[in-house]
Amino acid sequence: MIILWYNKSALNQKKRGVVRLQRQYLKSKTVKVESENVQLVYHLFFSNTYYSIECFKEGYDRQEPDNYSLVEDFTDDEGEAEDFLYQLVKGKVFPIHIKDMVDDYLTMNV
């Protein structure tokens, strides 16, 4: 999906006869898996040229680090991002371990 919008600066420039659009590409993939009677949700998303991954235990307090993790901008490669997502799903990795998994994955693929 492509989203085009005017930012405030662009609207001001439009008044002066100059129009610039910002473009942002958004891709998203969400996978749910059950492990130890807990529903784990993995959300891979693409924003501003990089992929980020979010993981949480559904129905649990996301303020707790054991229940929620977000790693932003870990790769710009779609194949690498999807491969990483499927490794997390296959291993049923809990949110507390996501940051370590990203570090290990990136170290192995350098």
ZAGU-291685 format. One line per 4 residues: for each residue x, y, z of N, C-alpha, C, CB. Coordinates in nm, 2 decimals, m for minus. Glycine has a CB too. Example, Ala and Ser with C-alpha at 12.3 -4.5 7.8 and 13.67 -1.06 7.14 Angstrom:
2
1.32 m0.57 0.78 1.23 m0.45 0.78 1.32 m0.33 0.78 1.13 m0.45 0.90  1.28 m0.22 0.71 1.37 m0.11 0.71 1.29 0.00 0.79 1.41 m0.06 0.57 .
//
This chain:
110
0.08 m0.12 0.00 0.00 0.00 0.00 0.09 0.12 0.00 m0.10 0.00 0.12  0.05 0.22 m0.08 0.13 0.35 m0.08 0.04 0.45 m0.02 0.17 0.38 m0.23  0.09 0.53 0.07 0.02 0.64 0.13 0.09 0.77 0.10 0.01 0.62 0.29  0.01 0.86 0.04 0.07 0.99 0.01 m0.01 1.09 0.09 0.05 1.02 m0.15 .
0.07 1.18 0.15 0.00 1.28 0.23 0.08 1.41 0.22 m0.01 1.24 0.38  0.02 1.52 0.26 0.09 1.65 0.27 0.13 1.67 0.41 0.00 1.77 0.22  0.25 1.71 0.43 0.29 1.75 0.57 0.27 1.90 0.58 0.44 1.71 0.60  0.28 1.95 0.70 0.25 2.09 0.72 0.33 2.18 0.63 0.27 2.13 0.87 .
0.46 2.15 0.62 0.55 2.23 0.53 0.50 2.23 0.39 0.69 2.18 0.54  0.46 2.11 0.34 0.41 2.10 0.20 0.28 2.18 0.18 0.38 1.95 0.17  0.20 2.18 0.28 0.08 2.27 0.27 0.11 2.41 0.26 m0.02 2.24 0.39  0.21 2.46 0.34 0.25 2.60 0.34 0.31 2.63 0.20 0.35 2.63 0.45 .
0.39 2.53 0.14 0.45 2.55 0.01 0.34 2.55 m0.10 0.55 2.44 m0.01  0.24 2.47 m0.08 0.13 2.47 m0.17 0.07 2.61 m0.19 0.02 2.37 m0.13  0.06 2.68 m0.08 0.00 2.82 m0.08 0.09 2.91 m0.17 m0.01 2.87 0.06  0.22 2.88 m0.17 0.31 2.96 m0.25 0.33 2.90 m0.39 0.45 2.96 m0.18 .
0.25 2.80 m0.43 0.26 2.74 m0.56 0.35 2.62 m0.58 0.30 2.85 m0.66  0.42 2.58 m0.47 0.51 2.46 m0.47 0.45 2.35 m0.40 0.65 2.50 m0.42  0.44 2.23 m0.46 0.38 2.12 m0.39 0.48 2.00 m0.39 0.24 2.07 m0.46  0.51 1.95 m0.27 0.59 1.83 m0.26 0.51 1.73 m0.18 0.73 1.87 m0.19 .
0.51 1.61 m0.22 0.45 1.50 m0.15 0.55 1.41 m0.08 0.36 1.42 m0.24  0.52 1.37 0.04 0.60 1.27 0.10 0.54 1.14 0.07 0.61 1.29 0.26  0.62 1.04 0.05 0.58 0.90 0.02 0.63 0.81 0.12 0.62 0.86 m0.12  0.54 0.72 0.17 0.58 0.62 0.27 0.51 0.49 0.23 0.53 0.66 0.42 .
0.60 0.39 0.22 0.55 0.26 0.18 0.53 0.18 0.31 0.65 0.18 0.09  0.42 0.12 0.32 0.39 0.04 0.44 0.35 m0.10 0.40 0.27 0.10 0.52  0.42 m0.20 0.46 0.40 m0.34 0.45 0.39 m0.40 0.59 0.50 m0.42 0.36  0.30 m0.49 0.61 0.28 m0.55 0.74 0.25 m0.69 0.73 0.18 m0.47 0.82 .
0.30 m0.77 0.82 0.26 m0.91 0.83 0.25 m0.95 0.98 0.36 m1.00 0.76  0.14 m1.01 1.02 0.12 m1.05 1.16 0.09 m1.20 1.16 0.00 m0.97 1.22  0.16 m1.26 1.26 0.14 m1.41 1.28 0.12 m1.43 1.42 0.27 m1.48 1.23  0.02 m1.52 1.45 m0.01 m1.56 1.59 0.02 m1.71 1.60 m0.16 m1.53 1.62 .
0.07 m1.74 1.72 0.11 m1.88 1.75 0.08 m1.90 1.90 0.25 m1.92 1.71  0.04 m2.02 1.93 0.02 m2.06 2.07 0.13 m2.14 2.13 m0.12 m2.13 2.09  0.18 m2.10 2.25 0.29 m2.17 2.31 0.26 m2.17 2.46 0.42 m2.11 2.28  0.26 m2.28 2.53 0.24 m2.29 2.67 0.12 m2.22 2.71 0.37 m2.23 2.74 .
0.01 m2.24 2.64 m0.12 m2.17 2.67 m0.12 m2.02 2.66 m0.17 m2.21 2.80  m0.02 m1.97 2.59 m0.01 m1.82 2.57 m0.01 m1.79 2.42 0.12 m1.77 2.64  m0.09 m1.70 2.38 m0.10 m1.66 2.24 0.01 m1.55 2.22 m0.24 m1.60 2.20  0.11 m1.59 2.13 0.22 m1.50 2.09 0.18 m1.43 1.96 0.35 m1.57 2.09 .
0.20 m1.30 1.95 0.17 m1.23 1.83 0.30 m1.16 1.78 0.06 m1.12 1.85  0.34 m1.19 1.66 0.46 m1.13 1.59 0.41 m1.04 1.48 0.55 m1.24 1.53  0.45 m0.92 1.48 0.41 m0.82 1.38 0.53 m0.76 1.32 0.32 m0.71 1.45  0.55 m0.80 1.19 0.66 m0.75 1.11 0.61 m0.63 1.03 0.73 m0.86 1.02 .
0.67 m0.52 1.03 0.62 m0.41 0.95 0.74 m0.33 0.89 0.53 m0.31 1.03  0.70 m0.27 0.78 0.80 m0.19 0.70 0.76 m0.04 0.70 0.81 m0.24 0.55  0.85 0.04 0.73 0.82 0.18 0.74 0.94 0.26 0.72 0.75 0.22 0.87  0.94 0.36 0.63 1.05 0.45 0.60 1.18 0.37 0.57 1.07 0.54 0.72 .
1.17 0.28 0.48 1.28 0.20 0.42 1.34 0.09 0.51 1.39 0.29 0.38  1.29 0.07 0.63 1.34 m0.04 0.72 1.23 m0.12 0.78 1.42 0.02 0.83  1.26 m0.25 0.81 1.17 m0.34 0.88 1.19 m0.34 1.03 1.19 m0.48 0.82  1.08 m0.35 1.10 1.08 m0.35 1.25 0.99 m0.47 1.29 1.03 m0.22 1.31 .
1.02 m0.52 1.41 0.94 m0.64 1.45 0.89 m0.61 1.60 1.02 m0.77 1.45  0.76 m0.64 1.61 0.70 m0.63 1.74 0.65 m0.77 1.79 0.58 m0.52 1.74  0.66 m0.80 1.91 0.61 m0.92 1.96 0.55 m0.90 2.10 0.73 m1.03 1.98  0.43 m0.96 2.12 0.37 m0.95 2.25 0.28 m1.07 2.28 0.28 m0.82 2.26 .
0.26 m1.09 2.41 0.17 m1.19 2.46 0.03 m1.13 2.46 0.21 m1.24 2.60  m0.06 m1.19 2.38 m0.19 m1.14 2.37 m0.27 m1.15 2.50 m0.27 m1.21 2.26  m0.33 m1.04 2.55 m0.41 m1.04 2.67 m0.33 m1.01 2.79 m0.47 m1.17 2.68  m0.20 m0.98 2.78 m0.11 m0.95 2.89 m0.08 m0.80 2.89 0.02 m1.04 2.89 .
m0.03 m0.75 3.00 0.01 m0.61 3.02 0.13 m0.58 2.93 0.04 m0.58 3.16  0.12 m0.50 2.83 0.23 m0.47 2.74 0.33 m0.38 2.80 0.18 m0.41 2.61  0.31 m0.32 2.92 0.40 m0.24 2.98 0.52 m0.32 3.05 0.33 m0.16 3.09  0.49 m0.45 3.07 0.59 m0.54 3.12 0.69 m0.59 3.02 0.52 m0.66 3.20 .
0.82 m0.58 3.04 0.91 m0.62 2.93 0.91 m0.77 2.90 1.05 m0.59 2.98  0.86 m0.85 3.00 0.84 m1.00 2.97 0.73 m1.02 2.87 0.81 m1.07 3.10  0.64 m0.92 2.85 0.52 m0.94 2.77 0.52 m0.87 2.63 0.40 m0.90 2.84  0.62 m0.78 2.62 0.62 m0.70 2.50 0.76 m0.66 2.45 0.54 m0.57 2.52 .
0.79 m0.66 2.32 0.92 m0.62 2.27 0.90 m0.56 2.14 1.01 m0.74 2.26  0.97 m0.45 2.11 0.98 m0.39 1.98 1.12 m0.36 1.94 0.89 m0.25 1.98  1.16 m0.41 1.83 1.29 m0.38 1.77 1.27 m0.31 1.64 1.38 m0.51 1.75  1.31 m0.18 1.64 1.29 m0.10 1.52 1.41 m0.10 1.42 1.26 0.04 1.56 .
1.38 m0.09 1.29 1.48 m0.07 1.19 1.59 m0.17 1.19 1.53 0.07 1.20  1.56 m0.30 1.20 1.67 m0.40 1.21 1.72 m0.44 1.07 1.62 m0.52 1.29  1.65 m0.42 0.97 1.70 m0.45 0.83 1.62 m0.38 0.73 1.69 m0.60 0.81  1.68 m0.36 0.61 1.61 m0.30 0.50 1.58 m0.41 0.39 1.69 m0.19 0.44 .
1.62 m0.53 0.42 1.60 m0.64 0.32 1.47 m0.72 0.35 1.72 m0.74 0.33  1.38 m0.72 0.26 1.25 m0.79 0.28 1.27 m0.94 0.30 1.16 m0.77 0.16  1.35 m1.01 0.23 1.37 m1.15 0.24 1.43 m1.18 0.38 1.46 m1.20 0.13  1.53 m1.11 0.42 1.59 m1.13 0.55 1.49 m1.10 0.66 1.71 m1.03 0.57 .
1.40 m1.00 0.65 1.30 m0.97 0.75 1.20 m1.09 0.76 1.23 m0.84 0.72  1.15 m1.14 0.65 1.05 m1.24 0.65 1.12 m1.37 0.70 0.99 m1.26 0.51  1.24 m1.40 0.66 1.31 m1.52 0.71 1.32 m1.51 0.86 1.45 m1.53 0.65  1.36 m1.40 0.92 1.37 m1.38 1.06 1.23 m1.40 1.13 1.42 m1.24 1.09 .
1.13 m1.35 1.07 0.99 m1.36 1.13 0.96 m1.51 1.14 0.89 m1.29 1.04  0.98 m1.59 1.03 0.94 m1.73 1.03 1.03 m1.81 1.13 0.96 m1.79 0.89  1.15 m1.77 1.15 1.24 m1.83 1.25 1.18 m1.81 1.39 1.38 m1.79 1.24  1.13 m1.69 1.42 1.07 m1.66 1.55 0.95 m1.74 1.57 1.04 m1.51 1.56 .
0.86 m1.75 1.46 0.74 m1.82 1.47 0.77 m1.97 1.50 0.65 m1.80 1.35  0.86 m2.03 1.42 0.89 m2.17 1.43 0.94 m2.20 1.57 1.00 m2.21 1.32  1.02 m2.11 1.63 1.08 m2.13 1.76 0.99 m2.09 1.87 1.21 m2.06 1.77  0.88 m2.03 1.84 0.78 m1.98 1.94 0.86 m1.89 2.04 0.71 m2.09 2.01 .
0.93 m1.80 2.00 1.02 m1.71 2.08 0.93 m1.61 2.16 1.12 m1.64 1.99  0.95 m1.60 2.29 0.88 m1.51 2.37 0.94 m1.37 2.36 0.88 m1.56 2.52  0.85 m1.27 2.39 0.89 m1.13 2.37 1.03 m1.09 2.44 0.79 m1.04 2.42  1.05 m1.15 2.56 1.17 m1.11 2.63 1.30 m1.15 2.56 1.17 m1.19 2.77 .
1.29 m1.24 2.46 1.41 m1.29 2.39 1.43 m1.22 2.25 1.40 m1.44 2.38  1.33 m1.14 2.21 1.34 m1.09 2.07 1.46 m1.01 2.04 1.21 m1.01 2.04  1.50 m0.92 2.13 1.61 m0.83 2.10 1.74 m0.91 2.09 1.63 m0.73 2.22  1.76 m1.02 2.18 1.87 m1.10 2.17 1.87 m1.18 2.03 1.88 m1.20 2.28 .
1.75 m1.23 1.99 1.74 m1.30 1.87 1.78 m1.21 1.75 1.60 m1.35 1.85  1.74 m1.09 1.75 1.78 m0.99 1.64 1.93 m0.97 1.64 1.71 m0.86 1.66  1.99 m0.95 1.75 2.13 m0.94 1.76 2.21 m1.06 1.71 2.18 m0.91 1.91  2.16 m1.18 1.75 2.22 m1.30 1.70 2.20 m1.32 1.55 2.17 m1.42 1.78 .
2.08 m1.29 1.50 2.05 m1.31 1.36 2.14 m1.22 1.28 1.90 m1.29 1.34  2.15 m1.09 1.32 2.23 m1.00 1.24 2.38 m1.03 1.24 2.20 m0.85 1.29  2.42 m1.08 1.36 2.56 m1.12 1.37 2.60 m1.23 1.28 2.60 m1.15 1.51  2.51 m1.33 1.27 2.53 m1.45 1.18 2.52 m1.41 1.03 2.43 m1.56 1.22 .
2.44 m1.31 1.00 2.42 m1.28 0.86 2.50 m1.16 0.81 2.28 m1.25 0.84  2.61 m1.12 0.88 2.69 m1.01 0.84 2.80 m1.06 0.74 2.76 m0.94 0.96 .
//
